[in-house]
Amino acid sequence: MPFYEYRCKSCGQMLTVMQGIKEKPLVHCDNCNSDSLIKMISRTSFDLKGGGWCGTTASNKAKAQSSAESGAATSCACNACPHKQ
């Protein structure tokens, strides 16, 4: 379950809560008894590293497509590929 950060617009109280993604955002501040909590946008606590993620595969596919469109030879091992002719 993810953690969400909230800040009260009335008193400035910061709050970190573990909530399900489908749960409604909190609005009530227990510190000042007002309904003025807002959900903060914060940095995630994980990083996608290594190959196979969208950031790495999308750029590799774009490079391969531009090479194929420009007629550049690729490093294919078979002799039947149309781009080797």
SEZA-289938 format. One record per atom (N, C-alpha, C): x, y, z; atom name; residue number from 1. Coordinates in nm, 4 decimals, padded with zeros to 6 digits. Layout:
% SEZA-289938
X|Y|Z|CA|NUM $
...
//
This chain:
% SEZA-289938
00.0835|-00.1172|00.0000|N|1 $
00.0000|00.0000|00.0000|CA|1 $
00.0888|00.1246|00.0000|C|1 $
00.0554|00.2233|-00.0808|N|2 $
00.1395|00.3439|-00.0897|CA|2 $
00.1175|00.4409|00.0262|C|2 $
00.2165|00.5241|00.0472|N|3 $
00.2087|00.6315|00.1454|CA|3 $
00.1730|00.7603|00.0729|C|3 $
00.0863|00.8407|00.1336|N|4 $
00.0490|00.9707|00.0791|CA|4 $
00.0781|01.0778|00.1825|C|4 $
00.1192|01.1943|00.1336|N|5 $
00.1465|01.3068|00.2219|CA|5 $
00.0366|01.4101|00.2060|C|5 $
-00.0061|01.4643|00.3185|N|6 $
-00.1086|01.5681|00.3216|CA|6 $
-00.0562|01.6883|00.3990|C|6 $
-00.1099|01.8061|00.3664|N|7 $
-00.0788|01.9283|00.4402|CA|7 $
-00.2094|02.0021|00.4649|C|7 $
-00.2236|02.0539|00.5855|N|8 $
-00.3433|02.1288|00.6208|CA|8 $
-00.3243|02.2742|00.5766|C|8 $
-00.4203|02.3258|00.5000|N|9 $
-00.4137|02.4652|00.4561|CA|9 $
-00.4368|02.5619|00.5718|C|9 $
-00.5046|02.5186|00.6757|N|10 $
-00.5348|02.6067|00.7887|CA|10 $
-00.4186|02.6206|00.8868|C|10 $
-00.3615|02.5075|00.9308|N|11 $
-00.2586|02.5143|01.0353|CA|11 $
-00.1193|02.4747|00.9870|C|11 $
-00.1070|02.4200|00.8653|N|12 $
00.0231|02.3823|00.8115|CA|12 $
00.0732|02.2461|00.8556|C|12 $
-00.0054|02.1738|00.9324|N|13 $
00.0330|02.0401|00.9808|CA|13 $
00.0593|01.9472|00.8621|C|13 $
00.1736|01.8740|00.8665|N|14 $
00.2066|01.7738|00.7644|CA|14 $
00.1702|01.6368|00.8186|C|14 $
00.1217|01.5503|00.7297|N|15 $
00.0712|01.4197|00.7696|CA|15 $
00.1086|01.3179|00.6627|C|15 $
00.1606|01.2022|00.7024|N|16 $
00.1903|01.0927|00.6101|CA|16 $
00.1013|00.9754|00.6478|C|16 $
00.0271|00.9227|00.5488|N|17 $
-00.0720|00.8183|00.5740|CA|17 $
-00.0543|00.7062|00.4728|C|17 $
-00.0646|00.5815|00.5200|N|18 $
-00.0659|00.4674|00.4297|CA|18 $
-00.2114|00.4427|00.3900|C|18 $
-00.2401|00.4539|00.2594|N|19 $
-00.3759|00.4397|00.2079|CA|19 $
-00.3759|00.3539|00.0840|C|19 $
-00.4892|00.2880|00.0608|N|20 $
-00.5084|00.2170|-00.0644|CA|20 $
-00.5289|00.3163|-00.1781|C|20 $
-00.4956|00.2765|-00.2982|N|21 $
-00.5063|00.3643|-00.4143|CA|21 $
-00.6505|00.4074|-00.4390|C|21 $
-00.7457|00.3193|-00.4133|N|22 $
-00.8866|00.3496|-00.4410|CA|22 $
-00.9568|00.4220|-00.3262|C|22 $
-00.8882|00.4424|-00.2130|N|23 $
-00.9499|00.5131|-00.1011|CA|23 $
-00.9614|00.6615|-00.1323|C|23 $
-01.0659|00.7245|-00.0790|N|24 $
-01.0857|00.8677|-00.0989|CA|24 $
-00.9800|00.9453|-00.0204|C|24 $
-00.9343|01.0581|-00.0754|N|25 $
-00.8360|01.1400|-00.0036|CA|25 $
-00.8920|01.1917|00.1291|C|25 $
-00.8032|01.2072|00.2266|N|26 $
-00.8434|01.2617|00.3555|CA|26 $
-00.8708|01.4111|00.3420|C|26 $
-00.9620|01.4638|00.4230|N|27 $
-00.9911|01.6072|00.4219|CA|27 $
-00.9859|01.6674|00.5617|C|27 $
-01.0065|01.5867|00.6663|N|28 $
-01.0156|01.6389|00.8021|CA|28 $
-00.8798|01.6394|00.8721|C|28 $
-00.8421|01.7556|00.9278|N|29 $
-00.7191|01.7705|01.0041|CA|29 $
-00.7517|01.7544|01.1521|C|29 $
-00.6920|01.6542|01.2172|N|30 $
-00.7141|01.6317|01.3597|CA|30 $
-00.6440|01.7366|01.4458|C|30 $
-00.5424|01.8026|01.3915|N|31 $
-00.4664|01.9013|01.4671|CA|31 $
-00.5488|02.0284|01.4945|C|31 $
-00.6195|02.0780|01.3921|N|32 $
-00.6954|02.2025|01.4101|CA|32 $
-00.8464|02.1837|01.3904|C|32 $
-00.8896|02.0614|01.3678|N|33 $
-01.0315|02.0280|01.3493|CA|33 $
-01.0964|02.0945|01.2281|C|33 $
-01.0199|02.1217|01.1246|N|34 $
-01.0770|02.1802|01.0035|CA|34 $
-01.0788|02.0755|00.8923|C|34 $
-01.1553|02.1008|00.7891|N|35 $
-01.1626|02.0119|00.6726|CA|35 $
-01.0825|02.0738|00.5581|C|35 $
-00.9539|02.0922|00.5801|N|36 $
-00.8734|02.1606|00.4788|CA|36 $
-00.7428|02.0880|00.4457|C|36 $
-00.7416|01.9546|00.4537|N|37 $
-00.6233|01.8786|00.4132|CA|37 $
-00.6169|01.8720|00.2617|C|37 $
-00.4965|01.8889|00.2083|N|38 $
-00.4751|01.8712|00.0641|CA|38 $
-00.3652|01.7671|00.0450|C|38 $
-00.3815|01.6854|-00.0581|N|39 $
-00.2834|01.5808|-00.0880|CA|39 $
-00.1650|01.6453|-00.1594|C|39 $
-00.0467|01.6161|-00.1104|N|40 $
00.0756|01.6701|-00.1692|CA|40 $
00.1257|01.5773|-00.2800|C|40 $
00.1968|01.6338|-00.3744|N|41 $
00.2640|01.5545|-00.4768|CA|41 $
00.4076|01.5388|-00.4308|C|41 $
00.4489|01.4153|-00.4095|N|42 $
00.5832|01.3916|-00.3570|CA|42 $
00.6579|01.2919|-00.4443|C|42 $
00.7858|01.2871|-00.4255|N|43 $
00.8731|01.1977|-00.5018|CA|43 $
00.8478|01.0528|-00.4611|C|43 $
00.8560|00.9626|-00.5573|N|44 $
00.8364|00.8212|-00.5273|CA|44 $
00.9599|00.7647|-00.4575|C|44 $
00.9425|00.6518|-00.3934|N|45 $
01.0531|00.5917|-00.3193|CA|45 $
01.1179|00.4749|-00.3940|C|45 $
01.0886|00.4594|-00.5228|N|46 $
01.1519|00.3517|-00.5981|CA|46 $
01.2043|00.4061|-00.7302|C|46 $
01.2964|00.3315|-00.7896|N|47 $
01.3588|00.3705|-00.9141|CA|47 $
01.3654|00.2473|-01.0039|C|47 $
01.3223|00.2613|-01.1269|N|48 $
01.3263|00.1495|-01.2215|CA|48 $
01.4636|00.1469|-01.2871|C|48 $
01.5428|00.0458|-01.2545|N|49 $
01.6782|00.0357|-01.3077|CA|49 $
01.6904|-00.0888|-01.3934|C|49 $
01.7881|-00.0890|-01.4824|N|50 $
01.8124|-00.2042|-01.5673|CA|50 $
01.7369|-00.1958|-01.6983|C|50 $
01.7520|-00.2965|-01.7814|N|51 $
01.6869|-00.2983|-01.9111|CA|51 $
01.5443|-00.3498|-01.9033|C|51 $
01.4671|-00.3242|-02.0061|N|52 $
01.3321|-00.3765|-02.0145|CA|52 $
01.2240|-00.2816|-01.9681|C|52 $
01.2598|-00.1670|-01.9143|N|53 $
01.1595|-00.0700|-01.8706|CA|53 $
01.1289|00.0251|-01.9851|C|53 $
01.0196|00.0885|-01.9797|N|54 $
00.9719|00.1752|-02.0870|CA|54 $
01.0774|00.2758|-02.1329|C|54 $
01.1482|00.3359|-02.0414|N|55 $
01.2479|00.4362|-02.0765|CA|55 $
01.3613|00.3817|-02.1604|C|55 $
01.3983|00.2561|-02.1403|N|56 $
01.5093|00.1996|-02.2158|CA|56 $
01.4614|00.1308|-02.3429|C|56 $
01.3493|00.0614|-02.3379|N|57 $
01.3046|-00.0118|-02.4562|CA|57 $
01.2464|00.0808|-02.5616|C|57 $
01.1787|00.1856|-02.5213|N|58 $
01.1195|00.2772|-02.6185|CA|58 $
01.2279|00.3452|-02.7003|C|58 $
01.3360|00.3864|-02.6360|N|59 $
01.4425|00.4535|-02.7095|CA|59 $
01.5160|00.3552|-02.8011|C|59 $
01.5322|00.2299|-02.7587|N|60 $
01.5972|00.1295|-02.8431|CA|60 $
01.5124|00.0968|-02.9648|C|60 $
01.3801|00.0879|-02.9478|N|61 $
01.2916|00.0610|-03.0608|CA|61 $
01.2953|00.1757|-03.1601|C|61 $
01.2996|00.2985|-03.1096|N|62 $
01.3041|00.4155|-03.1980|CA|62 $
01.4332|00.4161|-03.2790|C|62 $
01.5464|00.3809|-03.2158|N|63 $
01.6735|00.3750|-03.2870|CA|63 $
01.6702|00.2674|-03.3945|C|63 $
01.6148|00.1495|-03.3625|N|64 $
01.6079|00.0399|-03.4583|CA|64 $
01.5197|00.0769|-03.5764|C|64 $
01.4071|00.1441|-03.5480|N|65 $
01.3158|00.1830|-03.6548|CA|65 $
01.3800|00.2873|-03.7454|C|65 $
01.4493|00.3848|-03.6873|N|66 $
01.5123|00.4872|-03.7703|CA|66 $
01.6255|00.4281|-03.8532|C|66 $
01.6967|00.3279|-03.8011|N|67 $
01.8017|00.2612|-03.8780|CA|67 $
01.7419|00.1841|-03.9945|C|67 $
01.6288|00.1157|-03.9686|N|68 $
01.5634|00.0387|-04.0743|CA|68 $
01.5089|00.1313|-04.1824|C|68 $
01.4530|00.2449|-04.1422|N|69 $
01.3972|00.3390|-04.2395|CA|69 $
01.5054|00.4060|-04.3228|C|69 $
01.6230|00.4252|-04.2654|N|70 $
01.7306|00.4915|-04.3387|CA|70 $
01.8085|00.3947|-04.4268|C|70 $
01.7767|00.2645|-04.4165|N|71 $
01.8439|00.1650|-04.4987|CA|71 $
01.9751|00.1175|-04.4395|C|71 $
02.0019|00.1522|-04.3166|N|72 $
02.1257|00.1096|-04.2520|CA|72 $
02.1212|-00.0398|-04.2228|C|72 $
02.2340|-00.1060|-04.2395|N|73 $
02.2414|-00.2494|-04.2105|CA|73 $
02.2358|-00.2722|-04.0602|C|73 $
02.1708|-00.3804|-04.0226|N|74 $
02.1650|-00.4159|-03.8820|CA|74 $
02.2525|-00.5367|-03.8571|C|74 $
02.2666|-00.5749|-03.7335|N|75 $
02.3541|-00.6873|-03.7002|CA|75 $
02.2749|-00.8168|-03.6898|C|75 $
02.2034|-00.8538|-03.7935|N|76 $
02.1254|-00.9763|-03.7964|CA|76 $
02.2152|-01.0922|-03.8417|C|76 $
02.1973|-01.2081|-03.7805|N|77 $
02.2826|-01.3228|-03.8110|CA|77 $
02.2326|-01.4050|-03.9301|C|77 $
02.1074|-01.3881|-03.9682|N|78 $
02.0580|-01.4697|-04.0799|CA|78 $
02.0879|-01.4011|-04.2134|C|78 $
02.0858|-01.4778|-04.3202|N|79 $
02.1140|-01.4219|-04.4522|CA|79 $
01.9876|-01.3966|-04.5328|C|79 $
01.8716|-01.4198|-04.4726|N|80 $
01.7462|-01.4062|-04.5460|CA|80 $
01.6718|-01.2767|-04.5152|C|80 $
01.7256|-01.1933|-04.4298|N|81 $
01.6556|-01.0705|-04.3910|CA|81 $
01.6514|-00.9716|-04.5069|C|81 $
01.5378|-00.9042|-04.5268|N|82 $
01.5282|-00.8075|-04.6370|CA|82 $
01.6179|-00.6855|-04.6175|C|82 $
01.6514|-00.6527|-04.4942|N|83 $
01.7330|-00.5328|-04.4742|CA|83 $
01.8816|-00.5570|-04.5018|C|83 $
01.9214|-00.6815|-04.5264|N|84 $
02.0614|-00.7113|-04.5573|CA|84 $
02.0896|-00.7092|-04.7077|C|84 $
01.9868|-00.6943|-04.7862|N|85 $
02.0059|-00.7009|-04.9325|CA|85 $
02.0684|-00.5764|-04.9879|C|85 $
//
